[in-house]
Amino acid sequence: MPSQLVCRPERDLPVGVLTISGTLDRNTGDALGAAVRRSLSVLPTQLLLDVERLHVADPLALTTLGTVVCQTAEFPAVPIVVCGAGQATRDALASAPDCLGLRMADDCATAVAEAEAQPAQNAIRVRLRPVPEACRQVRNLVDQACAGWQRPDAAATAALVATELVANVVRHAHTTMRFTLGLRDGRIIMAVRDGSLLMPRTLDPAVTDAGGRGLRLVRDLTDAWGVLPVSDGKVVWTQLV
């Protein structure tokens, strides 16, 4: 009989909670990775994985979880906390080298309370339609945020990068987007989530070409950037120091 794994998001923001139940093995590992990426894509302050009802049938399947942790160490830099793990699950996690970055908590209720007690992080989230006007809106938003965060030094570059991220959705994805702007540990983080499964590509246009330079500009102006794929789209993210 095929194994079953159920991943249910209990909450997204400001602290994400993902309840995982069923059997984790080589057949269900990919589903776990997709669910964790989806929860991370909204940029919570922390992501708590409630595994009280999870049975690890194959410790090798934890490689998927470890891969997700490694992929998201740079972005969205959201701490992942495993809650309610039984001794067997704890032992399996402890023996998986890829999962060394995971933190443990006895229960999720306590972990949520502790996370919410921490100082609020600077974060702005807006939904935008895929129209040219969205570029102007996001430029104004970035200018105002950088002024409020005492980062006028980064305003011009951040506004230009934000414009390119949004313009890419307008030109190619044609879906409603969610733009997130945050300040974490001195880094300005920007991310755009859209509903298109088409992955962006960095082009090398000729001098006479009218377009195709957007992602090259993003790459050249930021300290780090990348793409986080999710089941219903993607998140293109950047970091400025």
C-alpha positions in Angstrom: 0.0 0.0 0.0 1.4 3.4 -1.0 2.6 5.6 1.9 0.9 8.9 2.6 2.2 12.2 3.9 -0.1 15.1 4.8 1.4 18.6 5.0 -1.1 21.2 6.3 -0.2 24.9 6.7 -1.8 26.0 10.0 -0.7 29.6 9.7 1.6 31.7 7.5 2.5 35.0 9.2 4.2 36.3 11.2 5.2 32.8 12.3 4.6 29.9 9.9 3.4 26.6 11.2 3.3 23.5 9.0 1.8 20.3 10.4 3.3 17.1 8.9 1.7 13.8 9.5 1.9 10.3 8.0 4.9 8.4 6.7 8.1 10.0 5.4 10.0 7.7 3.0 11.6 8.0 -0.5 8.2 8.3 -2.1 6.9 11.1 0.0 10.1 13.1 0.5 9.5 15.3 -2.5 6.0 16.3 -1.1 7.6 17.4 2.1 10.2 19.5 0.3 7.5 21.2 -1.8 5.4 22.0 1.3 8.3 23.5 3.2 9.3 25.7 0.2 5.7 26.9 0.0 5.6 27.9 3.6 9.0 29.6 3.3 7.9 31.5 0.2 5.7 33.9 2.3 8.8 34.9 4.4 7.6 34.2 7.9 9.9 35.2 10.8 10.2 31.5 11.6 8.8 28.3 10.2 7.8 25.7 12.7 7.4 22.1 11.5 5.0 20.2 13.8 6.1 16.5 13.3 4.4 15.0 16.4 2.4 12.7 14.1 5.2 12.0 11.6 6.7 8.5 11.2 10.2 8.4 9.5 10.1 5.1 7.7 13.3 5.8 5.8 15.9 8.1 7.3 17.4 8.6 3.8 14.2 10.5 3.0 15.3 13.2 5.4 17.8 14.2 2.7 15.0 16.1 1.0 14.4 18.1 4.1 18.1 18.8 4.5 18.3 19.9 0.9 15.5 22.4 1.5 17.3 23.7 4.6 20.5 24.2 2.6 18.7 25.8 -0.4 17.0 28.4 1.9 19.9 29.1 4.2 20.7 32.2 2.1 17.0 33.0 1.2 14.7 33.5 2.9 17.1 33.1 5.8 14.1 31.9 7.9 14.9 29.8 10.9 13.3 26.3 10.7 12.3 24.7 14.0 11.1 21.1 14.3 8.5 20.8 17.0 7.1 17.8 18.9 9.5 15.2 17.5 9.4 11.8 19.1 12.7 10.1 20.1 12.8 8.1 16.9 12.4 11.2 14.7 15.0 13.1 16.8 17.4 10.2 16.3 16.8 10.2 12.6 17.3 13.9 12.3 20.5 13.8 14.4 21.9 11.1 12.1 21.2 13.0 8.9 24.2 15.3 8.1 22.0 17.5 5.8 19.7 18.4 8.7 22.3 19.8 11.0 20.9 23.3 10.6 17.5 22.4 12.1 16.5 23.6 15.5 14.4 21.5 17.9 11.5 22.4 20.2 9.5 20.2 22.5 6.1 21.6 21.4 4.9 24.1 18.8 2.7 26.1 21.2 5.7 27.1 23.2 7.8 27.7 20.1 5.1 30.0 18.6 4.8 32.0 21.8 8.6 32.4 22.0 8.8 33.5 18.4 6.0 36.0 18.7 7.7 37.5 21.8 10.7 38.5 19.8 10.9 42.1 18.4 8.9 42.6 15.2 11.0 42.6 12.0 10.7 45.4 9.4 8.6 43.9 6.6 6.2 45.4 4.0 4.0 43.2 1.8 1.8 44.3 -1.0 -0.1 42.7 -3.8 0.3 44.2 -7.3 -1.5 43.6 -10.6 0.7 42.8 -13.6 0.4 46.3 -15.1 3.1 48.9 -15.9 1.7 51.1 -13.1 3.0 48.5 -10.6 6.6 49.5 -11.4 5.9 53.1 -10.2 4.1 51.9 -7.1 7.0 49.6 -6.0 9.6 52.4 -6.6 7.7 54.7 -4.3 7.3 52.0 -1.7 11.0 51.3 -1.7 11.9 55.0 -1.5 9.7 55.5 1.5 10.8 52.4 3.3 14.5 53.1 2.9 13.9 56.6 4.2 12.1 55.2 7.2 14.8 52.6 7.9 17.6 55.2 7.7 19.0 53.6 4.5 19.0 56.4 2.0 22.3 55.1 0.7 20.5 52.0 -0.7 17.3 53.7 -1.9 18.3 54.3 -5.6 19.8 50.8 -6.1 16.9 49.1 -4.3 14.3 51.0 -6.2 15.9 50.1 -9.5 16.2 46.4 -8.6 12.6 46.3 -7.3 11.4 47.9 -10.6 13.2 45.2 -12.6 11.7 42.4 -10.5 8.2 43.7 -10.9 8.7 44.5 -14.6 9.8 40.9 -15.3 6.4 39.7 -13.9 4.6 42.3 -16.0 6.4 41.3 -19.2 6.6 37.5 -18.8 4.5 36.0 -16.0 1.3 38.1 -16.5 0.0 37.1 -13.0 -0.9 38.9 -9.8 2.3 39.2 -7.7 3.2 39.7 -4.1 6.1 42.0 -3.4 7.9 41.7 -0.1 10.4 44.3 1.2 12.3 43.6 4.4 15.2 44.7 6.5 17.0 41.8 8.3 20.3 42.0 10.1 21.2 45.1 8.0 20.3 43.5 4.7 17.5 44.8 2.5 15.6 41.8 1.2 13.2 42.0 -1.8 11.2 39.2 -3.2 8.5 38.9 -5.8 6.2 35.9 -5.9 4.2 35.3 -9.0 1.9 32.5 -10.3 4.0 31.4 -13.3 6.0 28.2 -13.4 8.3 29.6 -16.1 11.7 30.1 -14.5 13.5 33.3 -15.3 16.7 33.2 -17.4 19.6 35.6 -17.5 20.1 36.6 -21.1 23.1 38.0 -22.9 21.6 40.5 -25.4 23.5 42.2 -28.1 24.2 45.9 -27.9 21.4 46.6 -30.4 18.8 44.5 -28.6 16.0 46.6 -27.0 15.5 44.4 -23.9 16.8 41.3 -22.1 19.0 43.1 -19.6 16.7 43.0 -16.5 18.1 40.0 -14.6 21.6 40.9 -15.6 21.0 44.2 -13.9 19.6 42.5 -10.8 22.6 40.2 -10.7 25.1 43.1 -11.0 23.5 45.4 -8.5 22.7 43.0 -5.7 24.9 41.0 -3.3 22.8 37.8 -3.8 19.8 36.8 -5.8 18.0 33.6 -6.8 14.8 31.8 -7.4 12.7 29.7 -5.0 10.3 27.4 -7.0 7.0 26.5 -5.4 4.1 24.3 -6.6 2.1 27.3 -8.0 4.8 29.6 -9.1 8.1 31.0 -7.9 9.8 33.6 -5.8 12.6 35.7 -7.3 14.6 37.3 -4.4 17.5 39.6 -3.9 19.6 40.9 -1.0 21.4 44.2 -0.6 23.8 44.9 2.2 
